Amino acid sequence: MISTTHILTTGGEDTRSMVTGFLVGVVSSFYFVKLIHQNRSYVISRYWDNKQVINNIAFLSKKNKQGFNVYIRPADDRFILLDDLCRNALNNLAKLQPCLLMETSPGNYQAWIKLKEISPDRDQQLTIWKTLAAMFGADPASAKPDQIGRLPGFYNMKKKYSPDFPLVKLHRFQDRFSTWQPYDIPATATGLVAIPPPVVKKKSATDRSGYDWAVTCDLVKRGWTDEQIRCYLSTRSRKAATRKDDYIGMTIRKARLYNK
């Protein structure tokens, strides 16, 4: 976990304090709020300032109970979201001084990082997002400008968690700029090594185990630990989500024997 030298202000457990904490850590003139129903059939979009976000907590809570996931994004390109972070990435992440950390489901995290400056060019912005995502093993599909993140204090209404939907918890927040500067500091200056996630094509739409096997073999060759591989697959393997046995553990063990 984040060491004591990198602890930010801790947020409360109730919805209002966590929403307020988000607005304190991710400071913006306006926010893009998006409600997406768990079956993707209905979307509600709003453009609010911080007071409007606070004043509409009851509305957001009502919609959340009706099956809507609550997302938000600051209207400021300097904020970068890292999605699907594993617990073992948090110590290194703390070196970059993120402005906010939340747990979107048990052991699965999102973090916001605020840069001092960023190019207005969208292609350059995309490169920066992809670079940071690769450094921490974050979800590459979410590494893009305008990506929305979850608003803490509300439930993660993904159907796979039914009926025990997890509360999105705010862990740390602080209004500050990151120490990472993409234009003049190489990734190695922070002591971090960029490890791009594997890119593997499935043989067919149903070849889920083949995809997981190829990814695991690739990560074993790269020197990833069992814990890192397990964390990576647990958030990305569709087959693992449907299995009750230790499917990921078996895949890792077989991959290590195969690649000896």
N, C-alpha and C positions, 0 to 999 in steps of 0.2 A: 504494500500500500504506500501512499504518499508519506514521505518521512516528515517528522515534526518540523523540520526547517522549511518545509514547503506548504504547511497547512494554511488554508484560507479560512475566512470566517464561516462558521458552520450555520447552516440554515435550520429552521424549525421543521416540525413534522406536519403541521397543519397546512392546508392548501394555501391560504392567504399568505402565510409567512414564506412558503417556498416560491410562490409566484413573485412576491416582493423581492426575495433574494435573487431570483433570475433577473429581474429588472435592474437591480443594483449592480450585478456582475456584468450583465450584457447591456450596457447603456446605449440607447439610440433615441433619436427624436420620434421615430415611428417604428411600428412592428407590423409584419405581415402575419396574421393569424389564420390558420387553416384547419378546419375540422373535416376529417374524412371518416365516413362510416366504415365499420369493420368489414362490410361486404362490398365496399367501394361503389355503392350505388348512389351515394349522395355526398356532395361536398359543399361546405359553407366557407366563404372567404371574407375576411375583414381586414381593414387597414386602420390600426388604432395607435394612439400615443400611449404612454405608460399609464396615465390616469384612466383611460378607457379600458385598458387591459384589467386593471384592478377593479373598476366598477362593473365589469362583466364577468367576474369570477362565478357568480351564481348561475349565469347563463351557460358558461363553459361547463360547470359541474353538472348541470341538468343534461346537456347534450352528451357529456361523457358517460353518464349513466344510461343514456339511450343507445350507446354503442359507438359513439364517435371518438376517434383518437384526436387529441388536441396537440397541434403543432404550432411552432412560432419561428420567425426569423427576423432579426433586426434589419432595418433599412440602411445598412452600412456594409459596403463590400469588404471592409477590413476584417470582419468577423468570419472565421473559418470553423466549420463544424467537423469534428472527428466522430464517426459513428461506428458502433459495434466494436468498442475497445474492450480488450480482455483485462482482467485485474493485474496480470503481470506486466502490463505496459505502463501502469500508472506512475511508477517511480521515475522512469525515464521521461515521461510526459511532464512531470513536475518541474524538471530542469528548464522547460520552456515557459514556465509560469502561465498556465492557462487561466482565463478569467472565470471559468465555471466548469464544474464537474457534477454529473448526475448519473444515477443508476436507473436505467430504463427497464430492467428486469434483473433478477438475481444473477450477479456476476457479469453483467453486460452494461457497458457505460457509454455515455456521450460526453464530449468536452467541447467547449468553445474557446478559441484562441483569437486574440485581437492583435493585429499587426499595426505598427506605427504608420505604415503607408502601404499602398498596393497599386499596381498598375491598373488603369482603366480598361486596358485591353483584355477581353474575355479569354482569349487563348492563353495569355500569360497567367491569368488568374487560375485557369484550369490546371496549368502546370504546377502552380504552387499548391493547390489542393491535393493533387495526385502525389506530389512529393511528400507532403506531410502524412498523408494516409499510408504511404509505403513505409515511412519511418516507424510507424507504430502499429502496423498490421490492421489498420482500420478498413472499413468496408470501401473498396474502390468504387463501387457503383454510386455511393453517396458522396464521393469526393468531387464536387462540382459547385460552381458559383450558384447562389440562390437556393442551395439545399436547405430544407426546413428540418428543424429538430423538435424533439418533444418538449412540452412545457411541463416542468415538474409540479407535483401536487395533484396530478390527475392519473387515472388508471391507463395502463397499456392494454388496449382492448383487442389485441391480436387474438384471433379465434383459437390459436393453438394453446393459449393460456386458460381458456374457459374450463371451469367456471371461476377459477381463482386468479382473476386478473391482477397482475402486480402493480403496485403504486410506483409511479416514477418519482424517485427520491432525489432531492437536492443534497449533495454532500459538501461542496465547497463553492464559494463565490467571492470575487473581489474585482473591482473595477481597476484593471491594470493592463498594460501592454505586454505582449510576449517578448521574451529575450531573443527569440528567433527572428532574424531579418533575412528574408529570401534573396535580397539583392546584393548583399555584401558579406554574408556569412555562409560558408559551405556547411553542408550537413554534418561533416566530421568535426566541425569546430565545437559542437555541443557534446562530443563524445558518443554520438549516436550513429548507428550504421543503418543505412537505408536497405531494407530487404523487401523488394517488390513481391507482392503476392503472386502465386503461380497462375499462369494462364493456360488452362487446359480445355480443350474442346471435347464435348461428349460425342460418342459415336452415334447416339440417337437420343431423342427426347426422353426415352425411358431408361437410358443407361446411367442411372444415378450411382450405382456402386462402382462402375468403371471410372466415373469422374472422381469420386472420392478416393479411389485407389491411386489414380495418377497424381492427384494433388498431394496425398500423403507421401508417396514415394519422392516427389519433388522436394517436399519440406524436409524429409529425412536427409536427403542429399545435401541440403543447405545447412544442416546442423541444428535444426530446430529441436527443442526438447519435447518430450511427450506432452507436458502440460501446455506448451505453446500450440502444438498441433491440435490437441484436444479442444482447446479454447477456440481456435480458428475454425475447425470443422463444426463445432457445436452451434455456431451462429450462421453457418452457410450450407450445411448438408441437409437436404430435404429428406433423405432417407433416414438419417440419424434421428430426426424428429418423429419418425413413425415407428422406430424400433424400441422395444422395452429392454433388450439385452445391452451388453456393453459393446455395441457395434463399432464405435470409434476406437475403443481400446483394442479390439481384435484387429481392426484395420491397421493400426499403428504397429502392433506386434508383428503382423505378417509382413508389413512393409520393411521393417528393420531386418527381419530374417532374409528377405528377398534382396536387400541392398547391402548385405555384409560383404 
